[in-house]
Amino acid sequence: MRIGPGCDGRGRSLRPGSSPMFDMATETVLLLVLAAFIAGFLDAIAGGGGLVTVPALLLAGLPPVAALATNKLQSLFGAASSVIAYASKGHVDVRKQWRSALISGLASVAGALLATVLPSDVLNVMLPLLLIGIAIYFVVKPNMSDVDRVQRMTPFMFGLTIVPLVGFYDGAFGPGTGSFFMLAFVSLAGFGVLKATAHTKTLNFASNFGAFLTFALVGAVAWKIGLLMGMAQFTGARLGAGLAMKKGAAVIKPLLVTICILLAAKLLMEDHNPLRAFIGL
């Protein structure tokens, strides 16, 4: 089976300058589909699905940009599945969140367009520290439950500041976006953990969509494998959202902490991360 961005059904390039073609064995495709299912399940509860799918796509032979672009395509299905599940049970009203979702999507487009001029070294150093900080916050925060608490920022200011900031980050870099939205909803908007998770998925879907459109316009998406993985993501996310709604903070909190720590560790172990050399890893 030949699957690749810019290729027709027979594996021929459709345009000059398109991404390199590559072959995938059936076993590789099945492993990617399984990875997408697991990622969808995790992402619906605590985010971090990219921890599974991006490395899997890279190991399957996709170039880095194509891997990121294809990951955005397949993750759209998981995010959409989560939104549908949470909205159907009344945990989020999408009609009331559409303005914030639009801002998140537009900010993500801007982030994707400006990714090449961002100081990546700064992000590589800061992101693991931020993720560890989020994990510590959720570990030590007392009375972390599904009950709403004191609101420290009005919805208007939240939508004007936090939403575009995190949406921009998702388009420009990506890892940890769900964790950042979760932290903001819990600590600033005063949401309970389950409500924060439901609202995070709506904004994360929008930021994924904005970045996906940008990547699609430059022809970086491997459509066939992205759509196959997307179907698996949709199913996994549906199951994950169901578990989250059944167990609430009891399952969301520990999984969120685990995802943050694993993502921070993965980023620290990357060869190009300056912080790795600084701490002697």
Buried (B, 14 or more C-beta within 10 A) or exposed (E): EBBBBBBEEEEEBEEEEBBEBBEBEEEBBEBBBBBBBBBBBBBBBBBBBBBBBBEBBBEBBBBEBBBBBBBBBBBBBBBBBBBBBBBEEEBBEBEEBEEBBBBBBBBBBBBBBEBEEBEEEEBBBEBBEBBBEBBEBBBEEEEBBBBEBEEEBEEEEBBBEBBBBBBBBBBBBBBBBBBBBBBBBBBBBBBBBBBBBBBBBBBBBBBBBBBBBBBBEBBBBBBBBBBBBBBBBBBBBBBBBBBBBEBBBBBBBEBBBBBBBBBBBBBBEEEEBEBBEEEEE
